[in-house]
Amino acid sequence: MSLLVVGLSHRSAPVSVLERAALSTDAQVKLAQDTVAAEPATEAAVLATCNRIELYADVDKFHAGVAELSTLLAQHSGVGLDELTPYLYVHYEDRAVHHLFSVACGLDSMVVGEGQILAQLKDSLARAQELHSAGRLMNDLFQQGLRVGKRAHSETGIDRAGQSLVTFGLEQLAAGGDVQEWAKGRKALVIGAGSMSSLAAATLARAGVAEIVVANRTYDRAERLAEILNDADADNTDVTARAVPMDAVPGELTRADIVVSCTGATGLVLTAEAVAAAVEGRTGESVAELDVPSAPKQLPATTGLGTGLGTDENCPLDLTAAQSGFSVMGEAAVAGMAAAELEQHAAWVDNGTVDRREAGRRTPEAEAELIGALAAAAARVGRIPERRRPEPVAGFVRPAPALFLLDLAMPRDIDAAVHRLAGVRLVDIESLAEASADAPMAADVDEVRRIVSDEVAAFGAAQRAAHITPTVVALRTMAADVVANEIARLDGRLPGLDERQRGEIRQAVHRVVDKLLHAPTVRVKQLAAEPGGAGYADALRTLFDLDPETVAAVSRAVDSTDKKDRPA
């Protein structure tokens, strides 16, 4: 197994980068096809959600695979490789398996424990199967990931650690109040008819909204979703639903109390001007733009730079927050940091003070010296992580909202400038990320982590054991051929034997061979399942002088059988 995953998520990249790197369905298809066409990869699958983009592949060379997959991600996302690289993470073999299983359980989600990721994993596998880019490894990995995710939800209370992104978003719109009380009797507009929009519509129906209007570029899909919502037996809800074309959205905005948008559009679906006009249409008053105070400038986060660099107190940088792992561009990247920030850190190292007014008067040589000093410090402890979230700003009074908007799309559907409009509350992926960062972790998370660790070990053992199976089959095939040749030679030398005697001789020889091979083949499978057991297959081929082409033929036959038996 040579499983490699290269990706970026809300944990490694700011929302602005994720938004630009988002892949349409067509782009995901092309990315998977181009990956298997590339030399290092034989299988590939793409997992793209609202807060992650990951490319999984079976590669024969690690470094070549990282370079190729990173380049392909950059090409298909439209974000330059130099710009994308600092936000990429790489996992290999067992670590890649651990990552996918953690994702499947919701441990890596923005809202811990959310279950929507399982449907997204299933869609990702189905797409790879349709494209024939998923072979044995991708199928085994994703199918086992789905089973692990279901096990985590059924055996633990991980669901209590967090809700689906939709539910969490509605809770943020309700400002911590009871969602059902907040939503009861309101009118909702759902823009989009995909899986996330359908989930949002169903959640709103259960919450007690009086009406749901579904708008979609493909009207038939909007109509189908409205029909499902109108089904009297669906979740025992009493909601009226109807479908409208996308050009009816401006008019529906003036009637809606709640708007949820999640489309695959690459541009904005709702501009700030359109939202302001809708609120003005509802209230009859002009919508003012709030003077929202800006968050303080973020400092690069690092503390604890090592021996001899002073105490951790008041250090403007926090290198202990750095995530360990492979970094394509090296571990001490300081590109993009302002000279004033570097100077502030240098002053802290010297236990001195800094006059920020002097920063603008530094010479290029002085700035280069500061950068070099920081790079040397960073090289001792790892790469400088993403900048920490801004400290909370002073509160300010804003009018009670007349319109609530939830944007679950990536890239965003609703203009971020809507945050500044009076009478409007907007919750988007970025604000959800900030809110979920402070959510308490349930004790069940530890149990899910144990499940993931156990399942990773079992998956690795199964993959390593499967790796040696073709060699064992080839060995037994060779033994059977030897027996057949010897029986034929014996028939020529002893033509007077009757059929009963020949049968007894054949059985005796076969029993001898089977008994001689039984213990070694069983033991070699056990040894191969252990970490570092991959070399036993090579040893078996060498000891018995097995033809590599025979082993390869057995592997192809097994793969062919797997594909034939695989569900469509």
N, C-alpha and C positions, 0 to 999 in steps of 0.2 A: 504494500500500500504506500503510495506517495501522494497523499492528499494535501492540497495547498489551497488556502483561502486568502484572497487579498480583498480588502474592502475598507469602507469608511462608514461611520454611524454617528448618531448624536453624541456618543461618548468621545469620539476622536475629532470631530469637526464641528464648527459652528453651523447653525441652521442656514446661514447665507450660502455657505459652500455646498451643503447637502442639496439645497434648493436648486443651485445651478447645475449640479451633477446628476439630478434626477433623470431616470431613464424611462422613456415611453415603452409601451409593450413591444412595438416594432424594434426599438433600439435594444431591448433585452434579447429578443430573438436573434438579431444580427450579432450581438456580442457573444452569445453562446455558439453560434455557427462559426464565427471567426476564431474563437478560442480553440475549438476542436480542429480547425484547419491549421492552427499554428503548430510548429514542430514540437515544443515540449509537452503539449497536452493531448491526451487521448479521450478524455471525457470532460464535460463541463455542465454546470448549472448556475443560473443567476438567481439570486434572492434580492429583490428590490421592493422595499416597503417605504412608508412615509418617512422613516428615520434611519434607513440603512440601505446601502448598496454593496452587495458582496458577490464575488465571483469565485466559485468553487471549481477545482480542476484536479484531474489525476495527471501528474507530471512525472517525467523521468529524470529531470534535472531541477534542483531547487533554485539555484541562482538564475538560471535561464528562465525558469517558470515565473519567478517573481518579476523579473524585468519585462517579460512578455505580457503577463496579466496586468501589471501596472500600466503599461503602454496602451493595452486594449481598453482598459477602463477610462483612461484619459481621452482616447480617441472617440469613444462612443458617448461619453458624458459631455464632451465639448469643453471640458476644463483642461487647461494646459498641464502637462505632466509635472513641470516644475512647481506649479501652484498646487496641484493635487497631492503630490508626494508627501508633504509634511503631515497630512491628515490620514494617510493610509496605515492600516495595520495588517500584519501578516501572521498567519498561524499555519503550522505544518504538522502533518501526521496526527499523532494523538492530541496535540493541542488544537488542531483544526476540528477534530471530532468533538472535543470538549466544548469548543466554542459553539458549534452548531447545536449540540444538545442543550446548552445553556440558553441559546436563543429560543429553541423549541419550547422550553419550560417557562419562558417569559422572564428569566433572570437578567437578560441583557436588554429588555424593553425599557422604553422611557417610563412606562407605568409598570412596575414590577408585577409579574403574574398575569398580565393580560393574555387572553386566550385567542385573540384575533390572529396572532402570528402563526398558529397551527394551520389555519386556512390558507395563509400566504405561503407557507412551506409546501402544502399540498399542491397549490397552483404552480409553484416553481418546479416541483418534480414532474407534474403532468406536462408542463411546457417542454422540459428537457426530454421527456419520453417521446413526445410528438416530433421533436426535432431530431431524434435519435442521437442526441449528444450525451445521454445518460447510459452508461454501461453498468457493469456489475457494482462498481464502487459507489457511484452516485445513487443508484437505486437502493443499495443496502444502507447507505448513510442516511438518506432522507427518510426512507421508510422506518428505519430504526429511530430516527429523530422524532418522527410523528408518534411512535409508540412511547418513547421516553416522555414526551410532552404530555400525552394523555395520562400516563402513569403518575406524573407529578401532580396533575390536577385532581386525579381520583384518590391518591393515597395521602395527600397532604392538604393543608389549608392555604396553599399558595394563592388561591383566588382571593383570600382575605387580605393579602399583602398589596393588592392593587386591582383595579378594574380594567375593563377594556378602555382603549383610548377615547372612545365615544362617551362612555359613562363618566370618565374622569373629566373630559371636556365640558360636559353638561354640568357637572358639579362645580367646575370653575365658573361657568356662566351664572349658576345660582348663588355664587359667592359664599359657598359653604352651607347654604340652607338645604332643606329637603327638596330634592329634584322633583318629586311628584307634586308637592305643593306648589312649587315654582312653575312647573309646566302645565298644570291642570287648566284646561279651558283655553290655552293659547293656540295661536295659529302658527304652523311651521312651514317653512319652505326648504326643501331638500334639493340641492343642485348636484346632479350626478346620479347614476343608477348602478354603479359598480358595487363591489362587495362591501366597501366601507360605508358608502351612502345607504345601501340597503340595511346594514346594521344600525346606522344612525336612525333611519326611518322607523325600524322596528322598536328601537329603544325609546324613541319619542312617543310611539303609539302606546307602549306599555306604561310610559310615564304619565299618560292621561291628556295629551294635547287633543284639542277638539278637531283640528283639521291639519292634513298634511298635503302639500302641493309638491309634486315631483317634476323637476325640469331636467331635461337631458337633451344632448345634441341628437341622439337617435331617439325619436319620439316613441317608437315601439317599446323600447326598454323602459322608458318612464311609465308608459301605460301598463306594462306588465307588472312593475313594482306597485303601482297604485291598485291594481286588481288584487294582488296578494294582501295588501294592507286592508282592503275593503272586505276581505273574507271574514265573515262573522265568527268563524271558528279559530281564527289566527290569534293565539295568545289571549283570547277572551277580551279583546279590546273593542271599544266602541268609537272608532275614529272614522272620519270621512276623508277619503283620499281621492285625488284626481291628478291627472298628468297634464302638463302644458309644454309647449315648445320653448326652446331657449330664448327666443325673442320676446316671450311674455314675462321674462324675469323682472324687468324694471317695474312693470305694473304690479306684479305680485309682491315686490319688495314693500310697497306702500301698505299692503294688507297684512304682511307677516309680522309676528312678534319674535320668532326665532328663525334663524337661517343657518343651515348646515351645508357646507360646500366641500365636495371632494371629487374633483374631476381630474382627467388626465391632460388638461389644457396646459400648454407651455407658457401662455401669457395670463394676465389677470382676467378673472371672470367678473369681479366686482371692483370697480374703481372707487376711490374715496368720493369722487364727485357723484357717482351713482348712488352710493349709500347716503350721502348728505341730502340728495334730492328726494330719496325715499322717506327719510325722516321728516323732512320739511313737508312732504305730502301727507304724512300721518298727523303731524302736530300743527301744521300751518305756520310754524315759526322757522326763521332762518337758523341753520345749525352753525354755531360758532366753533372755531378751532381752539381747543384748550391749550393753554401755555403749560404743557407737561414738563416738569423739571427733568433735566437730563441726568442720567446716572453719572457718578464720578468716573473719571478716567480710570480704566483698569490697569493695574500694574501686572507685569509678568509675575507669576507665582513661583517662588522658590524659597525654601528654608533649609537649614542644615547643610551647608555646602562642604562640611568636612572639617577636619582638624586644622586649627590655626587660623580659622576665618572668623573668629568672634562667636558670640552667642547667637541663638536663633531669634532672640527678641527683636521685633521691628524690622526683621529682614524683609525687603520688598519682593524677594523672589523665593519660590518654594519648589525646590527640585525634588523633594521627597514625594510630591504628588505625581511624579513622572510615572507613566505606565512602562513596565519592562517589556521587552520584546524586540523584534527586528525592526530597524528603521532604515529604509532604503537609502536615505541621503546622509546617514551617519547620526551619531548620538548627541552631537553638540551643536545643533542648529540654532543660531541666534539671529538669523536673517529677519529683517522687518522690525526689530526692536529699536525704539528711538534712542538717540544718543543720550538724551536727558535721563532716560530710565536706566541705561547702563551706568551712567555717572552716579545715579542715586545708589545703585548697588555697590559700586566701587567705594563710595563714601562710607557705606555701612560696614564694608570689610575693614576699612581703616578706622572704624569707630569714630568717624568724624562727622561733620555736618556738611551740607551742600547748599550752595546758593543757587537756586534754580534760575535766577536771572543770568548767571554766568554761562548757562548751557548753550545759549545761542552764540556765545563768543568763542567757543572752543574751535581750535584748528582741526582740519582733517586728520593731521598726524596724531593729535591728542585723542580724537574719537577712535582712530584705529587702534591706539594703545589700549583704550578702555575695552573695546570689543575683544581684543586679543586676551586681555585679563579674564574677562567673563567666560570666553570660550574655553580657556584653560581650566577654570573652575568647573564649568559644566561637564567637561570631558571626564572628570574624576567621578562623577555621580550619575551621569546619564543625560538624555536630551531634555531641554526645557519644555515643559508641558504647555497645553493650551492656557490661555489667560483665564484667571479665575473669574467667576461671575461677579458683576458689580455689587457693591454693598447697597443695601436698600436705601432709597432716597427718601427724603422727607415727604410725608403724606400730604395730599392736597384734596380739596373737596371738588367732586365732579357731580354733575346732575344725575339724577336717577335715569337709567337707560330706558329708552323707548324701543330700542331694537337690539337684540342679542344675536351675535354672529359667532359661529364656530367653524374655523377653517382647518380641515384635516388634510389638505392637499400638500403635495411636495412635488414641484414647486408650488408656492402659495397661490390660492385662487383669489384671495381678498387683499387688496392694497393695505400694506402695513400702516399707511397714513391714517387709516380709519381709527387707530388707537387714539388719535388726537381729536376726534370729533366728539362734541358734547352730545349727550343723549344716546350714545352707542357704547356697547361693551363687546369687544372683540377678543376672542381666545383663539390663538393659532398655535402651531407646532412649537414656536419659540417660547411663548408664554407657558405652554404646557411643560416644556422642558425645565423651565425655571421653577414651576410649582412642584413638579414631581421630584426635584432634587432634594427637597426638604421633607418628603413623605417618609414616615417611619417604616422601618423594615420589620416584617413579622418574623416570629421565631421559626415559622414554617420554612422560611428561605433556607435555613441551615439544613433542614431535612432534604429539601430539593437538591441542594448542592451535593449531599451524600449520594442521593440517587444518581445524579449526573456522573459522579466519579465512579460509582460501581458500574454503570452502563458503559462508560468509556472503556474501562478495563475489559469488560465482557466483549465489547465490539472489537477491540484490538486483538483479543485472543482469537475470536472467530475469524477475523480477517487473516491473521497469521496462519491459523490452521488451514484455512481454505487455500492459502498460497502454496502449501505443500501437497495438497490433494492431487493435482495433475501429475506430480512426480511419483507419488505412491501408486497411482493408477498405471502410469507408464511402467513402473517396476513390476507390478503384478501382470501386466500384459506381456512383458518380456519373459517372465517366469512361465506363463501359460504357453508361450511360443516354444520355449525350451522343452517343456514337457511334451508338447505335441510332436516336436521333431524327434525326440528320443523314443516315443512310443512308435512312431512310424519306422524308425531305424530298427527297433526291436521286432516289429512285425516282419521286416525283411529278413532278419537273421533267424527268427523262429517261426517259420510259416506253418508249422504243425499245430500251433496253439488254437484251441477252439475259442468261440466268442465269449464264453463264461470266463475263461482264463485271461483273455485279453482285458475284459472288463475289470477283473480283480487287480490286474497289474496297473491299469490306468488309475483306478481309485487309490491304490497304495501310493503311487508316485505323486498324485495330486495332494493326498493327505500330508505326505512328507514335506512337500513344497509349502503348502499352506501353513503348517505348523512352524516351519523355519522362518517364514515371513511375518507371521502374526505378531509376535512380540516386538520385533524391530519397527514395524509400520505403526503399530499402536503407540509405541513409545516416542517415535519421531514426531507423530502428530501432537502428542502432549508437549514435547519439548519445543516444537515450532510455535505453539500457542503462547509460550512465555515471551516476555520482552527480550529482544535480541535473538529470537529463535529463527529469524529469516534465513540464516546461513545453513540450516539443516537440509533444506532442499538442495542447495548446491553440493553439500557433502554427499547426499544420497546419489545424486547424478554422477558424481565423480567416482564413488566407491563401486558402483555397479555399471559404470561406463554406459549410461543411458544416452540415447540419441536425443539431442536437444530438440530436434524437429518433432520427434514422437511426443515429447512433453508439451511442446507448443500446440500440436494437433489436438491433444487431450484438452488443453485449456480452451481452444477455440470451440471444441465440441460442447464443453460445459457451458461456455458463454452463450452458445447458440440455443442450448436447452433452456437456459435461464430466460432468454428473450422470448422464446416460444411460450413459456409458462407464465410470463409476466402479464399482469392485468393491463388491459388497454386503457 
